[in-house]
């Protein structure tokens, strides 16, 4: 019984350390930048050593992969053998394809923007200078586009070769809107702006 308790305590401590590494890394990436922030910086902020850091992550790229996993959790994206991750609500909204289905989904995403902003800012910066991170970010975009393709396919809407391009255009509209909100403070989280974005999605993906 004692050994079981000790094993559970060690597992909890390990998970807490991993959690703090992710939290401090995200904070430092925002404050100092992805490239200037070293593994030693992160370990020092956590109050541990680089040896402990390496026990959890082999490098900064794998740490960023874990942060993308947190981003997926915030966006209610679950593991998927087909796409890497999937959001069932997005697939359903695109499958239905009406303004009444798509607009609430977009609104729910926009409400999450304050929560996901640090992850988006850091991943965009890292992608601009790290080819591995660029590939990871592009793969994440493809996972979201894959949900749109699945929704259109379930509705037997558009030709197979057309679906991915339509999904790409829709994702670009959403991403550009989010980045404009981040950089310039445009309030797209309610009102006519999101209505317009939803109408554009309906035209690209839906049953218009």
FENKAZI-V684035 format. One record per backbone hydrogen bond with DSSP energy under -1.0 kcal/mol. CO is the residue of the C=O (numbers start at 1). NH is the residue of the N-H. If there is no record, write none. Layout:
co=CO nh=NH
co=CO nh=NH
This chain:
co=1 nh=5
co=2 nh=6
co=3 nh=7
co=4 nh=8
co=5 nh=9
co=6 nh=10
co=7 nh=11
co=8 nh=12
co=9 nh=13
co=10 nh=14
co=11 nh=15
co=12 nh=16
co=13 nh=17
co=14 nh=18
co=15 nh=19
co=16 nh=20
co=17 nh=21
co=18 nh=22
co=19 nh=23
co=20 nh=24
co=21 nh=25
co=22 nh=26
co=23 nh=27
co=24 nh=28
co=25 nh=29
co=26 nh=30
co=27 nh=31
co=28 nh=32
co=33 nh=37
co=38 nh=42
co=39 nh=43
co=40 nh=44
co=41 nh=45
co=42 nh=46
co=43 nh=47
co=43 nh=48
co=49 nh=53
co=50 nh=54
co=51 nh=55
co=53 nh=56
co=53 nh=57
co=59 nh=63
co=60 nh=64
co=61 nh=65
co=62 nh=66
co=63 nh=67
co=64 nh=68
co=65 nh=69
co=66 nh=70
co=67 nh=71
co=68 nh=72
co=69 nh=73
co=70 nh=74
co=71 nh=75
co=72 nh=77
co=73 nh=76
co=78 nh=86
co=80 nh=84
co=84 nh=80
co=86 nh=78
co=87 nh=91
co=88 nh=92
co=89 nh=93
co=90 nh=94
co=91 nh=95
co=92 nh=96
co=93 nh=97
co=97 nh=207
co=98 nh=102
co=99 nh=103
co=102 nh=106
co=103 nh=107
co=104 nh=108
co=105 nh=109
co=106 nh=110
co=107 nh=111
co=109 nh=112
co=110 nh=113
co=112 nh=116
co=113 nh=117
co=116 nh=120
co=117 nh=121
co=118 nh=122
co=119 nh=123
co=120 nh=124
co=121 nh=125
co=122 nh=126
co=123 nh=127
co=124 nh=128
co=126 nh=129
co=126 nh=130
co=130 nh=134
co=131 nh=135
co=132 nh=136
co=133 nh=137
co=134 nh=138
co=135 nh=139
co=136 nh=140
co=137 nh=141
co=138 nh=142
co=139 nh=143
co=140 nh=144
co=141 nh=145
co=142 nh=146
co=143 nh=147
co=144 nh=148
co=145 nh=149
co=146 nh=150
co=147 nh=151
co=148 nh=152
co=149 nh=153
co=150 nh=154
co=151 nh=155
co=152 nh=157
co=153 nh=156
co=159 nh=162
co=159 nh=163
co=162 nh=166
co=163 nh=167
co=164 nh=168
co=165 nh=169
co=166 nh=170
co=167 nh=171
co=168 nh=172
co=169 nh=173
co=170 nh=174
co=171 nh=175
co=172 nh=176
co=173 nh=177
co=174 nh=178
co=175 nh=179
co=176 nh=180
co=177 nh=181
co=178 nh=182
co=179 nh=183
co=180 nh=184
co=181 nh=185
co=186 nh=188
co=191 nh=195
co=192 nh=196
co=193 nh=197
co=194 nh=198
co=195 nh=199
co=196 nh=200
co=197 nh=201
co=198 nh=202
co=199 nh=203
co=200 nh=204
co=201 nh=205
co=202 nh=206
